[in-house]
Amino acid sequence: MNASPPVEPERSAGQTNPEAHELGRRARGIGVIVWSGFLAAAISTMLCFAFLDPDAIQSGAVPAWWSSPLRVYAVGFFFFWLIGLIAAALCWQLSRGRNDG
C-alpha cells in the first residue's frame, strides 16, 4: 500500500498559519509585564486624580510642565505606568522557578 502524504486544507488568501503568530516565552512575558503595568497605571491615575485636581493645587513655585491639567494627567499616568512596570517585572522575576531560564 502506498501511503500518500497528508493533504493540508486549502486556505483562502486572507488566512494565515496560526502557528506563525505564536509568541515566544520571553515575548509573552514582556507582553504580560507591559499590559499589567498599563492596567495598574490606568487604575492608579484614575484613583489619584479623582482626589487630586491639578487646578486646585496653588503654590508659588509650580514647575513649568504644570502649565495645563492635561499635561499633569499625562505625566502622572506615565509615572504610574513606570511604577506598574517595575512592580510587574519584579513579580515576574520572583515568581519564576529555578529552571525557568
N, C-alpha and C positions, 0 to 999 in steps of 0.2 A: 504494500500500500504506500502510495505517495502521500506524504504529509505536506500539505501546502502551507505556506506561511500565513499567519493570521492576517485577516483583512481589517484595516483600520477604517472606521466610519468616515464617510466624506464630510468635510467641513465647508461651510459657506465662507465667503470671503471675509466676513466680519468676525468669525470665530477664531480664537487663538488657543494654543495649547495651555490648559490650566496649570500644568506643572511648570511652565515657563515663568509664571508670575509668583512663584513661591519665594518668600524671603528667607534668607539665611538666619541662623540663630542670633548672630550679632546684630543684624539689621532689625530683626524683630525686637530684640532687647532695647535697642536705641529708640525704636518707634514707641515702645511701651513707656520708656522714660520720658520722652518728649511729650507724648499725649497726656500722661498723668500729671506732668508738670504744668501743662497748659490748663488742664481742668482745675488743678489746685490754684493756679494764678487767677483764673476766672472767678472762682468762689471767693478767694481772698480779696480780690479787688472789689467785688460786689459788697462783701461784708465791711471792708474798711471804708469805702466811700459812701456806704449807707449812713455811717455815723460821722464821717469827716467830710465836710464840704470845703473845697479849696477856697471858695469865695469868702467863707466865714473866718478864715484864718487871716487876721490882720496884724502884721508886725512891720516894723520899720525896715528891717534888712531882709527882704524877700529875694531869693535867688532869681536870676534873670529867666530861667526856664519856667517859672511860675507865672508867666505872663498871661496864660489862658488856662481855664479849667480843663479843657480837652488835653492839653499837653501834660498837665499834672496826672490826669487819669491814665494817659498812655505810659508815662514814666513809672507810675505806681504799678500798672499791670505788668510791665516788663521786669520790674524789681521782684514782684511776687512770682513771676514765671521762673526767674533765676533761682529763687529760693525753692520753688517746687521741683525744678530740675535737679538741684543738689540733693534734696530730700529723696527723690525717686532714685537717683543714681546710688546714693548710699544704701537705700533699702534693697535695691537690686544686687549690689555688691555683697551686702551682708547676708542675703538670702541664698546666694549661690553655694552649691555644695563644693566640697574639696576637689572633686573630679570634674567639675563643670568647665574647666579650661578657661 
